[in-house]
Amino acid sequence: MLFEGVSLRKLLVMLLLALTAYAGWAEVPVLSERSAKSDATLSELREWVGEEIDAVVEATGVKSEWGLGGASELRWVEDRERIFEVSHLPNCTYETGKVNPASVRIDLMTDPLDQDPFLLLEQVRNLWIERGWEVGNLPGSGQGQSQILTIRADREDGALATLSAGDAEGGRMLGLMVESACSNDPSVAR
């Protein structure tokens, strides 16, 4: 078996990182640049990302289990500000000698869940569709023995989110990534 000995948590983290490196669907190159469509401040972008994460927490009913992946003890409900502090601001463009817009991105995972993560994923899909996001399954997810399904939601302003549901030897888990639109504001851009 290809993933023998790899925990579900590690597999979800690797899948999230690989799949969310894309700025668009499968046809878009990994290093595709995103144009700035916002002049929001760092504080405003953090507030927006926080509200989106809170909506997913509410839709799933999974409250205290969300945290940074790996051995981190930081939990979304208790340590929101610390999570924002340790998370990086991804550049949206890479033009040498210019100010490059950036965005706010948070990646979270749950502890192993008692609930069916695939049913929770569908609840979030419905939430994102109701909020006007364009939602679809990421290519290649849901195939193979790893039992992982990832959906991606995009908005016209360039904001995006992914949610992965997995059920394997490491347990039932969810992985969430929320990334804001790109901003030119000096508090965000570099």
N, C-alpha and C positions, 0 to 999 in steps of 0.2 A: 504494500500500500504506500502510495507516494507520501502521505502526510503522517505516517506512523511515527509516534513519539513527539509530535508537535501538538501542543495544547491548543484548544479552540481559541483561547485568548490571543496567543501569538499568531495564529492563523488569521483571526479577524483583524488584528492590527496590521499584519502584512497586506491583507486584502484591501483594507481601508486606505492604507498609504499608496498602494499601487493604483487602485482605481480612482482615487480622488486627486491623483497627480494630474489627471487630465483636466483641462479647462473646458471641455465640452464632451460630447459623446465620443465614440470610438474613432471617428474619422479625424479628430483634432489631434495634432501632435502633442506629446507630453509637455513640451516647453512652449506651447501656444501662449501668446500674451493676451491679457485681458485689458480692455480699455477702461479708464476711470469713468464712472458714471455717477460719481458722488463727490460732494465736497464736505461730507459729514466728518465731524471730529472723531478722534479715537474714543472719547466717552460716548458719543452717539452710536458709533458702530458697536461698541461693547454692549450697550443697552439693547440694541436691536438683536444681536446674537443671543444675548441672555433671554430675551423674550421668546425667541424661536425655540431655544432649548427648553424653556419652561413649558411651552405649548406641547412639545413632544413628551415631556415628563407627565403632563396632565393627561394627554391622550392615551398614554400607555398605562398610567396608574403606577408606574415604577418610579418611586421617589428617591429613597436613600441609597439605592444600589448604583447610581451613576457616579463614575469617577474617572480619573485619568487612568490609562491602561498600565499594565505592568505591575510593579511593586508599590506604586504610589498609594498613599493613604488619603490623597486629596479627594473629597467628595463634593459634587456639584452643589448640593443643598447647603452644606456647611462652609465650603471653602471657595465659593464663586470668585471672589476677588483674587485670591491666591492663584487659582487656575488661570485667570486672565493674565496675571503677572508672569507666569512661567510659560505661557503660550507665545509662539512667535507670530510676527506680522508678515505674512507672505507678500513679497513683491509681486506686482501685477505686470510690470514691464522691466526690462533689463537694459536700458539705454545708458551707455557709459557717459559720464559727465553730465547727466540730467537728473532731475528729481523724479524718482520713480514712484507712482502711486502704489499703495499697499492696501491690504484688507485685514480683517480680524477673523481668525479661524480657531475653533475649539474642537478637539477630538475627545470624545468620551466613550467609555464602555461600561457595561453593567457587570456586576458580579453574576455568578450563575443564578438563573431564575427558576422559579417553580412554574411560571406561566409559559405558554407556548409562544416563543419569540416570533414565529411566523404570523400568528394572529395579531400580535402587537404591531408588527411591521405593516400589516394591512390597515390597522387603525390609523397609523401615521400617514400612510399613502392617502387615505381618505381625507385626513386633515389638510395635507399639503394641496390636494386637488381643490378642496373647498376654499383654500386661501389663494387660489389662482396660480399655483406653481405648475410648471410642465413636469410631469412625473413619469418615469419609466424604469424598467429593470435595466441594470447595467449588463452589457453583453458578457456572456460566459458565466454570470452568477446563477446559482441554482442548479448547476450541472456538476456531475461527478459525485464522489463519495463524501465530500467534505460537508455537505448539507448546509451551504451558506447561500443566502439570497440577499442581494443588495439592490436597493432602489436609489435613484438620484432624482432630485428636484432642482429645477432651474427657474430663475426669474429673469425678466427682461433687463433688469438693472445689473445683471451679472452675479447676483447672489446665488449660492448653491448650497445644497445639503445632501448628504447621503445617510442611509440607514441600512445596516447589515444585520440580518438575523442568522444565527447559527445554532445548530444542535449536533454536537459531536461528543467525543470522549471527555472534553473539558467542561461540558455542561451546556445548558441553554443560555445564550447571551445575545445582547444587542450591542452594536457599535454605531455611534452617531458622530457625524461631522457636520458642522455648520460654518459656512464662510460668507462673510458680508460682501457687498459690492465693493469695488475698488474705489479708493478715495484719494483725491489730490491734496487734502488738507495737510498742512505741515505737521500736525500732531500724529499723522499716520504715515504719510509718504516719506521716503528716504532719498 
